[in-house]
Amino acid sequence: MKEVTIHARAGQGAITVASILGMAVFLEGKYALAFPHFGAARMGAPMNSFVRISDKEIRLRSQIYEPDYIMVVDYTLMRGFNIFEDIKPGGTAFINQPGKMPTPQVQGINVYTIPADEISYDIFGRTMGNTVLLGAFAAGVEEVSLESLCKAIDEKFSGEIATANKKALEEGFNYYIKKYS
């Protein structure tokens, strides 16, 4: 079983990303469990979403404490929290941060930065880097295909919103391939 923690602020689409990832994994014939965790329910409050991915039925229902992967939708969360504290040794982090900032160096962790907000602004006209980051995740690990993620987006959204989110997903995927492959 692989586990993913998504760090974000309420309103940045972490629950949506977890839902899309879970649906895409399911569409590939695997098992997934996606769920959020947050304290005070207010816009901008730090929160997490979690996804478990497995080839077998998932019975574990607890919060994820040692993820294999993390996605950080809002890099400012790294100022007040040690988001790398619990990730498994050899784990992988995908961080949405401006392209001009240096990549954090964390011993024993693979860290990839993606300017997801910058990319998303060109697509949506506002910063909403969640699906861009999900595309980079798909390119960087072999847990889910871009095709399945696009199908999951079509399950969740329709029309222009679906089209824009699939474009964001593909841009994140392509950014990762160009920069890190």
DRENTORMAR-97115 format. One line per field, with one value per atom (N, C-alpha, C, O): atom name; x, y, z; residue in one letter. Coordinates in nm, 2 decimals. Example, Ala and Ser with C-alpha at 12.3 -4.5 7.8 and 13.67 -1.06 7.14 Angstrom:
2
at	c(N CA C O N CA C O)
x	c(1.32 1.23 1.32 1.42 1.28 1.37 1.29 1.34)
y	c(-0.57 -0.45 -0.33 -0.33 -0.22 -0.11 0.00 0.11)
z	c(0.78 0.78 0.78 0.85 0.71 0.71 0.79 0.80)
aa	c(a a a a s s s s)
END
This chain:
181
at	c(N CA C O N CA C O N CA C O N CA C O N CA C O N CA C O N CA C O N CA C O N CA C O N CA C O N CA C O N CA C O N CA C O N CA C O N CA C O N CA C O N CA C O N CA C O N CA C O N CA C O N CA C O N CA C O N CA C O N CA C O N CA C O N CA C O N CA C O N CA C O N CA C O N CA C O N CA C O N CA C O N CA C O N CA C O N CA C O N CA C O N CA C O N CA C O N CA C O N CA C O N CA C O N CA C O N CA C O N CA C O N CA C O N CA C O N CA C O N CA C O N CA C O N CA C O N CA C O N CA C O N CA C O N CA C O N CA C O N CA C O N CA C O N CA C O N CA C O N CA C O N CA C O N CA C O N CA C O N CA C O N CA C O N CA C O N CA C O N CA C O N CA C O N CA C O N CA C O N CA C O N CA C O N CA C O N CA C O N CA C O N CA C O N CA C O N CA C O N CA C O N CA C O N CA C O N CA C O N CA C O N CA C O N CA C O N CA C O N CA C O N CA C O N CA C O N CA C O N CA C O N CA C O N CA C O N CA C O N CA C O N CA C O N CA C O N CA C O N CA C O N CA C O N CA C O N CA C O N CA C O N CA C O N CA C O N CA C O N CA C O N CA C O N CA C O N CA C O N CA C O N CA C O N CA C O N CA C O N CA C O N CA C O N CA C O N CA C O N CA C O N CA C O N CA C O N CA C O N CA C O N CA C O N CA C O N CA C O N CA C O N CA C O N CA C O N CA C O N CA C O N CA C O N CA C O N CA C O N CA C O N CA C O N CA C O N CA C O N CA C O N CA C O N CA C O N CA C O N CA C O N CA C O N CA C O N CA C O N CA C O N CA C O N CA C O N CA C O N CA C O N CA C O N CA C O N CA C O N CA C O N CA C O N CA C O N CA C O N CA C O N CA C O N CA C O N CA C O N CA C O N CA C O N CA C O N CA C O N CA C O N CA C O N CA C O N CA C O N CA C O N CA C O N CA C O N CA C O N CA C O N CA C O N CA C O N CA C O N CA C O N CA C O)
x	c(0.08 0.00 0.09 0.19 0.05 0.12 0.02 -0.10 0.08 0.00 0.05 0.17 -0.05 -0.02 -0.08 -0.20 -0.01 -0.06 -0.05 0.05 -0.16 -0.17 -0.18 -0.28 -0.08 -0.08 -0.13 -0.09 -0.23 -0.29 -0.35 -0.35 -0.41 -0.50 -0.64 -0.66 -0.74 -0.88 -0.91 -0.89 -0.97 -1.01 -0.91 -0.94 -0.80 -0.70 -0.72 -0.64 -0.82 -0.85 -0.78 -0.77 -0.74 -0.67 -0.77 -0.74 -0.89 -1.00 -1.03 -1.05 -1.04 -1.07 -0.95 -0.98 -0.83 -0.72 -0.72 -0.70 -0.75 -0.76 -0.87 -0.85 -0.98 -1.09 -1.06 -1.09 -1.00 -0.96 -0.86 -0.88 -0.76 -0.66 -0.72 -0.70 -0.81 -0.88 -0.96 -0.96 -1.04 -1.12 -1.03 -1.07 -0.92 -0.84 -0.78 -0.77 -0.73 -0.68 -0.79 -0.76 -0.91 -1.02 -1.05 -1.07 -1.04 -1.06 -0.96 -0.98 -0.84 -0.74 -0.75 -0.66 -0.86 -0.88 -0.81 -0.81 -0.76 -0.70 -0.80 -0.90 -0.75 -0.83 -0.78 -0.65 -0.86 -0.82 -0.91 -1.03 -0.86 -0.94 -0.89 -0.77 -0.98 -0.94 -1.03 -1.15 -0.96 -1.04 -0.96 -0.84 -1.03 -0.97 -0.95 -1.01 -0.87 -0.85 -0.83 -0.73 -0.91 -0.89 -0.95 -1.03 -0.89 -0.94 -1.05 -1.16 -1.03 -1.13 -1.17 -1.08 -1.29 -1.34 -1.35 -1.46 -1.24 -1.24 -1.15 -1.05 -1.18 -1.10 -0.96 -0.95 -0.86 -0.72 -0.66 -0.54 -0.74 -0.68 -0.60 -0.64 -0.48 -0.41 -0.49 -0.57 -0.48 -0.55 -0.48 -0.39 -0.52 -0.46 -0.57 -0.68 -0.53 -0.61 -0.52 -0.40 -0.58 -0.50 -0.56 -0.68 -0.47 -0.51 -0.43 -0.30 -0.50 -0.43 -0.45 -0.56 -0.35 -0.36 -0.31 -0.20 -0.38 -0.34 -0.40 -0.50 -0.33 -0.39 -0.49 -0.56 -0.49 -0.58 -0.68 -0.66 -0.79 -0.89 -0.82 -0.74 -0.86 -0.81 -0.90 -1.02 -0.86 -0.94 -0.90 -0.98 -0.78 -0.72 -0.79 -0.80 -0.85 -0.93 -0.86 -0.93 -0.75 -0.68 -0.62 -0.60 -0.58 -0.51 -0.37 -0.33 -0.31 -0.18 -0.07 -0.07 0.02 0.12 0.26 0.35 0.28 0.41 0.39 0.40 0.36 0.33 0.45 0.56 0.42 0.52 0.55 0.66 0.44 0.44 0.37 0.28 0.42 0.35 0.33 0.42 0.22 0.20 0.18 0.10 0.25 0.23 0.17 0.24 0.04 -0.03 0.01 0.01 0.04 0.08 0.22 0.23 0.32 0.46 0.47 0.57 0.39 0.40 0.38 0.42 0.32 0.30 0.43 0.44 0.53 0.66 0.73 0.82 0.68 0.73 0.69 0.77 0.57 0.53 0.52 0.50 0.54 0.53 0.65 0.70 0.69 0.79 0.72 0.69 0.68 0.60 0.68 0.62 0.81 0.89 0.92 0.97 0.87 0.90 0.86 0.93 0.74 0.69 0.70 0.67 0.74 0.75 0.85 0.96 0.82 0.91 1.04 1.05 1.15 1.28 1.27 1.21 1.32 1.31 1.19 1.16 1.10 0.97 0.99 1.11 0.88 0.89 0.79 0.68 0.84 0.76 0.75 0.84 0.63 0.60 0.55 0.44 0.62 0.59 0.55 0.63 0.44 0.40 0.47 0.44 0.57 0.64 0.69 0.71 0.70 0.75 0.88 0.97 0.89 1.00 1.14 1.24 1.14 1.27 1.32 1.44 1.24 1.29 1.37 1.34 1.47 1.55 1.47 1.38 1.50 1.44 1.49 1.61 1.40 1.44 1.52 1.49 1.63 1.71 1.68 1.70 1.63 1.60 1.66 1.64 1.75 1.82 1.73 1.64 1.75 1.67 1.53 1.46 1.50 1.37 1.39 1.48 1.32 1.32 1.23 1.11 1.28 1.19 1.19 1.29 1.07 1.05 0.96 0.85 1.00 0.92 0.86 0.93 0.74 0.67 0.60 0.54 0.62 0.55 0.40 0.36 0.33 0.19 0.10 0.01 0.12 0.03 0.06 -0.04 0.18 0.22 0.15 0.10 0.17 0.11 -0.04 -0.10 -0.10 -0.25 -0.30 -0.42 -0.23 -0.28 -0.30 -0.40 -0.21 -0.22 -0.35 -0.40 -0.39 -0.50 -0.64 -0.73 -0.64 -0.76 -0.78 -0.89 -0.67 -0.68 -0.67 -0.70 -0.64 -0.62 -0.52 -0.51 -0.47 -0.38 -0.46 -0.53 -0.45 -0.52 -0.44 -0.47 -0.32 -0.22 -0.25 -0.16 -0.36 -0.38 -0.37 -0.30 -0.44 -0.44 -0.31 -0.27 -0.24 -0.11 -0.01 0.06 -0.02 0.06 0.03 0.12 -0.10 -0.14 -0.08 -0.04 -0.07 -0.01 0.13 0.18 0.21 0.35 0.36 0.46 0.27 0.28 0.26 0.34 0.17 0.15 0.27 0.30 0.34 0.46 0.58 0.67 0.58 0.69 0.69 0.79 0.57 0.56 0.47 0.40 0.48 0.40 0.28 0.26 0.21 0.09 -0.04 -0.14 -0.04 -0.16 -0.13 -0.03 -0.21 -0.18 -0.24 -0.35 -0.19 -0.25 -0.39 -0.48 -0.40 -0.53 -0.64 -0.75 -0.60 -0.70 -0.74 -0.85 -0.64 -0.67 -0.76 -0.85 -0.74 -0.83 -0.97 -1.07 -0.98 -1.12 -1.18 -1.30 -1.10 -1.16 -1.20 -1.30 -1.13 -1.17 -1.31 -1.39 -1.32 -1.45 -1.56 -1.68 -1.53 -1.64 -1.68 -1.80 -1.59 -1.61 -1.66 -1.75 -1.61 -1.65 -1.70 -1.69 -1.75 -1.80 -1.77 -1.73 -1.78 -1.76 -1.63 -1.52 -1.63 -1.50 -1.42 -1.29 -1.48 -1.41 -1.33 -1.21 -1.39 -1.32 -1.21 -1.10 -1.23 -1.13 -1.01 -0.90 -1.04 -0.93 -0.85 -0.73 -0.92 -0.85 -0.76 -0.66 -0.81 -0.73 -0.61 -0.50 -0.62 -0.51 -0.41 -0.29 -0.46 -0.37 -0.29 -0.17 -0.37 -0.31 -0.19 -0.08 -0.22 -0.12 0.00 0.11 -0.03 0.08 0.18 0.30 0.12 0.20 0.28 0.40 0.21 0.28 0.40 0.51 0.37 0.48 0.59 0.71 0.56 0.66 0.76 0.88 0.70 0.78 0.87 0.99 0.82 0.89 1.01 1.12 0.98 1.09 1.20 1.32 1.16 1.26 1.33 1.45 1.26 1.32 1.35 1.41 1.31 1.34 1.46 1.50)
y	c(-0.12 0.00 0.12 0.13 0.22 0.35 0.46 0.45 0.55 0.66 0.79 0.82 0.88 1.02 1.12 1.10 1.22 1.33 1.46 1.49 1.53 1.65 1.77 1.77 1.86 1.97 2.09 2.12 2.16 2.28 2.37 2.34 2.47 2.55 2.53 2.51 2.54 2.52 2.61 2.73 2.56 2.64 2.62 2.68 2.55 2.54 2.41 2.38 2.33 2.21 2.09 1.99 2.07 1.95 1.83 1.72 1.86 1.75 1.71 1.59 1.81 1.78 1.69 1.59 1.73 1.65 1.51 1.41 1.49 1.36 1.28 1.16 1.34 1.27 1.23 1.12 1.32 1.29 1.18 1.08 1.18 1.08 0.94 0.84 0.94 0.82 0.76 0.64 0.85 0.80 0.74 0.64 0.81 0.76 0.63 0.54 0.61 0.48 0.37 0.26 0.40 0.31 0.27 0.16 0.37 0.35 0.25 0.19 0.25 0.15 0.02 -0.07 -0.01 -0.14 -0.16 -0.28 -0.06 -0.07 -0.01 0.04 -0.02 0.03 0.16 0.18 0.25 0.38 0.42 0.39 0.50 0.56 0.70 0.73 0.80 0.94 1.01 0.99 1.09 1.16 1.28 1.28 1.38 1.50 1.50 1.41 1.59 1.61 1.76 1.82 1.83 1.97 2.00 1.94 2.11 2.16 2.26 2.22 2.38 2.49 2.50 2.51 2.49 2.50 2.64 2.70 2.70 2.83 2.84 2.77 2.92 2.94 2.99 3.08 2.92 2.96 2.88 2.89 2.81 2.73 2.61 2.55 2.58 2.46 2.33 2.32 2.25 2.12 2.02 2.05 1.90 1.79 1.70 1.69 1.64 1.54 1.42 1.43 1.30 1.18 1.09 1.09 1.00 0.90 0.78 0.78 0.67 0.54 0.47 0.47 0.40 0.33 0.19 0.17 0.09 -0.05 -0.14 -0.10 -0.25 -0.35 -0.44 -0.52 -0.43 -0.51 -0.41 -0.29 -0.47 -0.39 -0.32 -0.38 -0.20 -0.12 -0.12 -0.07 -0.17 -0.17 -0.07 -0.03 -0.02 0.08 0.21 0.26 0.27 0.39 0.51 0.61 0.49 0.60 0.70 0.68 0.81 0.92 0.86 0.76 0.92 0.87 0.94 1.06 0.86 0.92 0.91 0.99 0.82 0.81 0.79 0.68 0.90 0.88 0.85 0.88 0.79 0.76 0.88 0.91 0.96 1.08 1.19 1.17 1.32 1.43 1.53 1.54 1.60 1.71 1.83 1.83 1.94 2.07 2.17 2.22 2.20 2.29 2.43 2.52 2.46 2.60 2.59 2.55 2.64 2.63 2.71 2.69 2.81 2.89 2.80 2.84 2.69 2.60 2.55 2.50 2.55 2.50 2.59 2.55 2.71 2.81 2.77 2.79 2.72 2.69 2.55 2.51 2.46 2.31 2.24 2.28 2.14 2.05 1.94 1.83 1.98 1.89 1.76 1.66 1.76 1.65 1.55 1.44 1.59 1.52 1.37 1.29 1.34 1.21 1.12 1.00 1.19 1.11 1.00 1.01 0.89 0.77 0.80 0.88 0.74 0.76 0.71 0.60 0.79 0.75 0.80 0.78 0.87 0.92 1.04 1.08 1.08 1.18 1.30 1.27 1.42 1.54 1.62 1.64 1.67 1.76 1.89 1.89 2.00 2.12 2.23 2.25 2.29 2.41 2.53 2.58 2.58 2.70 2.78 2.72 2.91 2.99 2.94 2.89 2.95 2.89 2.95 2.89 3.07 3.14 3.10 3.13 3.03 2.98 2.86 2.77 2.84 2.72 2.60 2.61 2.48 2.36 2.32 2.32 2.29 2.25 2.12 2.03 2.11 1.99 1.92 1.97 1.80 1.72 1.58 1.51 1.55 1.42 1.30 1.29 1.22 1.09 1.11 1.01 1.23 1.26 1.32 1.40 1.27 1.32 1.44 1.42 1.56 1.68 1.74 1.77 1.76 1.83 1.95 1.94 2.06 2.18 2.21 2.20 2.26 2.29 2.43 2.45 2.52 2.65 2.64 2.70 2.56 2.52 2.65 2.66 2.74 2.86 2.94 2.99 2.95 3.03 2.97 3.03 2.84 2.76 2.77 2.80 2.76 2.76 2.90 2.91 3.00 3.14 3.16 3.22 3.10 3.11 3.04 3.07 2.93 2.85 2.90 2.92 2.93 2.97 3.12 3.16 3.19 3.34 3.37 3.48 3.27 3.28 3.17 3.07 3.18 3.07 2.96 2.98 2.84 2.72 2.61 2.53 2.59 2.49 2.35 2.26 2.31 2.18 2.07 1.97 2.09 1.99 1.99 1.89 2.11 2.11 2.03 1.95 2.04 1.96 1.81 1.72 1.78 1.64 1.58 1.46 1.66 1.62 1.59 1.49 1.67 1.65 1.52 1.44 1.50 1.37 1.25 1.15 1.26 1.14 1.12 1.00 1.22 1.21 1.15 1.08 1.19 1.15 1.02 0.97 0.96 0.83 0.74 0.79 0.62 0.53 0.47 0.35 0.55 0.51 0.52 0.45 0.62 0.64 0.71 0.78 0.68 0.74 0.87 0.90 0.95 1.07 1.05 1.13 0.95 0.91 0.89 0.94 0.81 0.79 0.91 0.93 1.00 1.12 1.21 1.28 1.21 1.29 1.24 1.31 1.10 1.04 1.08 1.10 1.08 1.11 1.26 1.29 1.35 1.49 1.50 1.57 1.42 1.42 1.36 1.40 1.28 1.23 1.33 1.34 1.42 1.52 1.65 1.72 1.69 1.82 1.80 1.69 1.91 1.91 2.04 2.14 2.04 2.17 2.23 2.16 2.36 2.44 2.41 2.41 2.38 2.35 2.22 2.21 2.12 1.99 2.01 1.96 2.09 2.11 2.19 2.15 2.29 2.37 2.28 2.29 2.20 2.11 2.01 1.97 1.95 1.86 1.92 1.86 2.05 2.12 2.15 2.13 2.18 2.21 2.08 2.08 1.97 1.84 1.81 1.77 1.82 1.80 1.89 1.85 2.02 2.11 2.07 2.08 2.03 1.99 1.86 1.85 1.77 1.65 1.68 1.63 1.77 1.80 1.88 1.87 1.97 2.05 1.95 1.96 1.85 1.76 1.68 1.67 1.63 1.56 1.64 1.59 1.77 1.86 1.89 1.88 1.91 1.95 1.84 1.85 1.73 1.62 1.49 1.40 1.47 1.35 1.35 1.26)
z	c(0.00 0.00 0.00 0.07 -0.08 -0.08 -0.02 -0.03 0.05 0.11 0.07 0.06 0.06 0.01 0.11 0.15 0.15 0.23 0.14 0.08 0.14 0.07 0.17 0.24 0.17 0.26 0.19 0.08 0.24 0.18 0.28 0.40 0.23 0.32 0.27 0.15 0.36 0.32 0.20 0.21 0.10 -0.02 -0.14 -0.24 -0.12 -0.22 -0.30 -0.39 -0.28 -0.36 -0.32 -0.40 -0.20 -0.15 -0.15 -0.18 -0.11 -0.10 -0.24 -0.27 -0.33 -0.48 -0.54 -0.61 -0.51 -0.56 -0.51 -0.58 -0.38 -0.32 -0.39 -0.42 -0.41 -0.47 -0.61 -0.65 -0.69 -0.83 -0.83 -0.91 -0.75 -0.74 -0.70 -0.77 -0.60 -0.56 -0.67 -0.70 -0.74 -0.85 -0.97 -1.02 -1.00 -1.11 -1.07 -1.16 -0.95 -0.91 -0.92 -0.97 -0.88 -0.89 -1.03 -1.07 -1.12 -1.27 -1.33 -1.43 -1.26 -1.31 -1.24 -1.26 -1.17 -1.11 -0.98 -0.93 -0.92 -0.79 -0.68 -0.71 -0.56 -0.45 -0.40 -0.40 -0.36 -0.31 -0.20 -0.19 -0.11 0.00 0.01 0.04 -0.01 0.00 0.10 0.11 0.19 0.30 0.35 0.34 0.40 0.45 0.60 0.67 0.65 0.79 0.81 0.76 0.89 0.92 1.05 1.11 1.11 1.24 1.22 1.17 1.25 1.24 1.09 1.00 1.06 0.92 0.87 0.87 0.84 0.79 0.67 0.66 0.57 0.45 0.49 0.57 0.44 0.46 0.58 0.60 0.65 0.77 0.71 0.61 0.77 0.73 0.74 0.84 0.64 0.64 0.56 0.49 0.57 0.50 0.44 0.49 0.32 0.27 0.25 0.24 0.25 0.24 0.14 0.11 0.08 -0.02 0.01 0.02 0.02 0.03 -0.11 -0.16 -0.16 -0.29 -0.27 -0.21 -0.32 -0.30 -0.41 -0.47 -0.43 -0.51 -0.44 -0.50 -0.31 -0.23 -0.16 -0.14 -0.11 -0.04 0.08 0.15 0.11 0.21 0.33 0.32 0.44 0.56 0.67 0.76 0.65 0.74 0.73 0.62 0.84 0.83 0.91 0.92 0.96 1.04 0.95 0.83 1.01 0.94 0.90 0.95 0.80 0.75 0.83 0.84 0.89 0.97 0.91 0.95 0.82 0.75 0.60 0.55 0.53 0.39 0.30 0.34 0.19 0.09 0.01 -0.04 -0.01 -0.10 -0.02 0.05 -0.05 0.00 -0.12 -0.21 -0.12 -0.22 -0.13 -0.04 -0.16 -0.08 -0.18 -0.26 -0.16 -0.25 -0.22 -0.30 -0.09 -0.05 0.02 0.14 -0.04 0.01 0.14 0.21 0.16 0.29 0.41 0.52 0.39 0.51 0.56 0.68 0.48 0.52 0.62 0.69 0.64 0.73 0.88 0.97 0.89 1.03 1.07 1.18 0.97 0.99 0.93 0.82 0.99 0.93 0.85 0.90 0.73 0.64 0.61 0.56 0.62 0.59 0.71 0.69 0.82 0.95 0.94 0.99 0.89 0.89 0.77 0.77 0.66 0.53 0.54 0.61 0.48 0.49 0.43 0.33 0.48 0.41 0.27 0.24 0.18 0.04 -0.03 -0.15 0.05 0.00 -0.10 -0.12 -0.15 -0.26 -0.22 -0.18 -0.24 -0.21 -0.34 -0.42 -0.37 -0.48 -0.42 -0.35 -0.44 -0.38 -0.48 -0.58 -0.46 -0.54 -0.49 -0.38 -0.56 -0.51 -0.63 -0.74 -0.62 -0.73 -0.79 -0.72 -0.92 -1.00 -0.96 -0.98 -0.90 -0.87 -0.73 -0.70 -0.66 -0.52 -0.53 -0.62 -0.45 -0.45 -0.40 -0.31 -0.45 -0.41 -0.27 -0.25 -0.17 -0.04 -0.05 -0.12 0.03 0.03 0.16 0.27 0.15 0.26 0.25 0.15 0.34 0.33 0.33 0.42 0.23 0.23 0.16 0.15 0.11 0.05 -0.09 -0.11 -0.19 -0.32 -0.32 -0.30 -0.35 -0.35 -0.49 -0.55 -0.54 -0.67 -0.65 -0.59 -0.71 -0.70 -0.84 -0.94 -0.84 -0.96 -0.94 -0.83 -1.03 -1.01 -1.05 -1.15 -0.98 -1.01 -1.01 -1.10 -0.92 -0.92 -1.04 -1.10 -1.08 -1.20 -1.33 -1.41 -1.34 -1.45 -1.45 -1.55 -1.33 -1.32 -1.36 -1.41 -1.32 -1.35 -1.50 -1.54 -1.58 -1.73 -1.78 -1.88 -1.70 -1.75 -1.69 -1.77 -1.56 -1.49 -1.47 -1.45 -1.49 -1.46 -1.31 -1.27 -1.24 -1.09 -1.05 -1.12 -0.93 -0.88 -0.82 -0.72 -0.88 -0.83 -0.88 -0.97 -0.81 -0.86 -0.82 -0.85 -0.76 -0.72 -0.83 -0.81 -0.94 -1.05 -1.12 -1.18 -1.13 -1.19 -1.11 -1.16 -0.98 -0.89 -0.90 -0.90 -0.92 -0.94 -1.07 -1.07 -1.17 -1.30 -1.28 -1.33 -1.20 -1.18 -1.10 -1.12 -1.00 -0.92 -1.01 -1.00 -1.11 -1.20 -1.28 -1.31 -1.32 -1.40 -1.32 -1.37 -1.19 -1.10 -1.03 -0.99 -1.02 -0.96 -1.05 -1.13 -1.03 -1.12 -1.05 -1.05 -0.98 -0.91 -0.99 -0.97 -1.09 -1.16 -1.29 -1.30 -1.40 -1.53 -1.55 -1.49 -1.64 -1.68 -1.74 -1.72 -1.82 -1.88 -1.78 -1.79 -1.68 -1.57 -1.49 -1.45 -1.47 -1.40 -1.49 -1.43 -1.62 -1.71 -1.70 -1.70 -1.70 -1.69 -1.56 -1.55 -1.45 -1.32 -1.31 -1.25 -1.38 -1.39 -1.46 -1.42 -1.57 -1.64 -1.56 -1.58 -1.46 -1.37 -1.27 -1.23 -1.23 -1.13 -1.19 -1.12 -1.30 -1.36 -1.50 -1.56 -1.56 -1.70 -1.76 -1.70 -1.89 -1.97 -1.96 -1.96 -1.95 -1.94 -1.82 -1.83 -1.71 -1.59 -1.60 -1.56 -1.66 -1.69 -1.79 -1.76 -1.89 -1.99 -1.93 -1.96 -1.85 -1.79 -1.69 -1.69 -1.61 -1.52 -1.59 -1.54 -1.70 -1.77 -1.83 -1.84 -1.88 -1.93 -1.82 -1.84 -1.70 -1.59 -1.55 -1.52 -1.55 -1.52 -1.62 -1.58 -1.75 -1.85 -1.84 -1.87 -1.81 -1.80 -1.68 -1.70 -1.57 -1.46 -1.49 -1.46 -1.56 -1.61 -1.70 -1.68 -1.80 -1.89 -1.83 -1.86 -1.73 -1.66 -1.59 -1.60 -1.52 -1.45 -1.55 -1.52 -1.66 -1.76 -1.81 -1.82 -1.85 -1.90 -1.80 -1.83 -1.68 -1.58 -1.51 -1.48 -1.49 -1.40 -1.47 -1.41 -1.60 -1.66 -1.75 -1.81)
aa	c(m m m m k k k k e e e e v v v v t t t t i i i i h h h h a a a a r r r r a a a a g g g g q q q q g g g g a a a a i i i i t t t t v v v v a a a a s s s s i i i i l l l l g g g g m m m m a a a a v v v v f f f f l l l l e e e e g g g g k k k k y y y y a a a a l l l l a a a a f f f f p p p p h h h h f f f f g g g g a a a a a a a a r r r r m m m m g g g g a a a a p p p p m m m m n n n n s s s s f f f f v v v v r r r r i i i i s s s s d d d d k k k k e e e e i i i i r r r r l l l l r r r r s s s s q q q q i i i i y y y y e e e e p p p p d d d d y y y y i i i i m m m m v v v v v v v v d d d d y y y y t t t t l l l l m m m m r r r r g g g g f f f f n n n n i i i i f f f f e e e e d d d d i i i i k k k k p p p p g g g g g g g g t t t t a a a a f f f f i i i i n n n n q q q q p p p p g g g g k k k k m m m m p p p p t t t t p p p p q q q q v v v v q q q q g g g g i i i i n n n n v v v v y y y y t t t t i i i i p p p p a a a a d d d d e e e e i i i i s s s s y y y y d d d d i i i i f f f f g g g g r r r r t t t t m m m m g g g g n n n n t t t t v v v v l l l l l l l l g g g g a a a a f f f f a a a a a a a a g g g g v v v v e e e e e e e e v v v v s s s s l l l l e e e e s s s s l l l l c c c c k k k k a a a a i i i i d d d d e e e e k k k k f f f f s s s s g g g g e e e e i i i i a a a a t t t t a a a a n n n n k k k k k k k k a a a a l l l l e e e e e e e e g g g g f f f f n n n n y y y y y y y y i i i i k k k k k k k k y y y y s s s s)
END
